[in-house]
Amino acid sequence: MSDQIDTRNMWLTPEEIAGVRNQVPLIYIDAVPVRVNADGVVTHVGLLLRQAADGSISRMVVSGRVMLNEKIRDALMRHLEKDLGPLAFPRIPPEPSPFTVVEYFQDPSISGYYDPRHHAVSLAFVVPVTGECTPTQQALDLVWFTPQQAVSDDVRKAMTSGHDRLLRIALASVGQLP
């Protein structure tokens, strides 16, 4: 095993991950954080403002890599806590099921989902959060939108990488696409 691999959590060095990105699709998660009312109906969608992979400042959902030997549920929890803060209290079922699978390509014309760094396959989830959300690390801001606001032209124009399409599919999967 390479001395440059962190064996505790199996992260590769920046040089190693760059090499892998050029040869192998990576597994990611996308998580659409939502607030629900007492009946379980989605009332608000949380969108981060952050720097996208293409360098633009964009509205987007929570997203990140799945580490080697990491359960999908654990990856969801890790990325939600990293982006929304430790008091977000996401409600993730013991065996989460994605509402869709998204393929990000380096060429945006292939699928409409775009990541200039690599080809990635992402499992996408709608995740209710019940606690206080405070964006951390790379997120510049977090805004809660009603489903109607979230699919408006103004918000859609602030999104890149296909996240506007992903958001519409997420809302449709919970019966809340306006």
N, C-alpha and C positions, 0 to 999 in steps of 0.2 A: 504494500500500500504506500502511496506517495506521502512524503513528509508534509506536503502542502495541502492535504485534505484534512479537514477538521473531523475526526472520527466520532465525536460526540453527536454531531447533528448532520454530518455528511455534506457540508457545504464545500463547494469547489472554490479554488482561488479564482480571481477575476480572469486570469489567462486561461484557466481550464474551462470555465463556463463559456468563454468566448469561443473556444474550440468546439465544444459540444454544440453550442447554438448553431454553428455552421454545418453540423452534420446530422443532428437528431432533433425531432420535434420534442418540446418540453411539455410537461403536464402542469397546468395551472388551474386555479379556481377563480371564478368571478362570483361575487356575492352582492346582491342587491339588498341593502338594509331597508327595512320597512317598519313603520309603526302601524299597529292594528287596534281597532276599537274592541269593545267587550264582546262583540259578535264574531271577532276574527277577521273583519273586513279591513283591507289595507286602506289607511287614511292618508299616509304620507310615505314618501320615498326619500331616502337620504342619498345625496350625491356629493361627492368630494370635489373640491377644486384642487388640482395638482398638476405637476408637470408630467405630460404623457411621454411615452417612449419616443415619439417623433419630435420632442422638444417643445411642443405647444403647451400652453396652460389651458386645461380642459376640465369640464365636468365629467366625472366618471364614477363607476361603481368600484367597490373594493375588489382588488385583484392581486394575485401573487402566485409564486411557484409552490408546488408540492415537493417537499424534500424526500429523499430516499428513506424508505421505511416509515414514512409519516402517513397516518390515516387521513383520509379526506376530511373527516370531522375535525381532526386536530389542526389541519391546515386552515380550514375555515375559521376556527376559533383564533388561531394565531394571527391571521391577517385582519380579522375584524377587530381584535383587541389592539393590534398595531396601528390601524388606521382610525378607529373610533374611540380608542381609549379603554382602559381596563374596567371602567364602570358601565360599559355599553350593555352588558348582560344579554348577549345574543341567545336566542332560543333555537338551538340546533338539535334536531332529533338524534337519537342514538345511531341510526342508520340513515343518513341524509340521502335523498335522491335528487339529482339535478332536474331542472325544468327543461334544459336543453344542453347540447354540447356545441361549442363554438370553436372553429379553427381560425386562428390568426395567421396570416401570411405576410411575408415581406413585401409582396405585391398586392396593393389594395384592390386591384381589379379581380382577383381570384374569388374571394368570398365576400368582400365588403368589410371584413374584419381585418385590421391592419396592425402589425407590429414590425417596425423596421429592423428590429434586432434578430428576429428568428421566426420559425414556424412553431406555433404553440397550439396545443389542444387544451381547451378549457371547459371544465364542468361548471355550469352556472346554476346558482341557487338563489332563491328568495329567502331572506333570513329576518324574522322579526327580532327587533331589539327593544328592550324594555327599560334600560337604564339611561344614565346621563352620558351623552356622547360628546367627547372633546377630541377633535382631530389632532393626531400626533404625527411625529416624524415628518414624512414627505408631504402630507396633506396641508394645503394652505387654508382650507375652509371646508365646512360641512354645512349644507343647507337642506332643510326638509321641505319638499315640494308636495303638494297634493298630486294625485295621479294626473289630473287635468293640466296642472302647471308643468309637471315633469315631461309631458309629451308636446308641450307648446313649441312653436317655432323658435322662440328666444332661447329656451333651454336646449333644444335640439341643435341649434347652431353653435352652442358652446361645448358640444361634445365631439370627440374625434374617435378614431379607431374602430368605429362601428358600435360604440356603446349606446348610441341613440336607438339603434335597432334592437340591441340586447335588452334595453329598458322596456321597449314596447312588447317584446316577447315575454318578459318577466311579468308585466302588468296583465297581459292576456292570460298567462298561466294561472293567475289568481282571480280572474274574472273582473279585473279593474281597468281594462284598456278603454279609455273614454271614446 
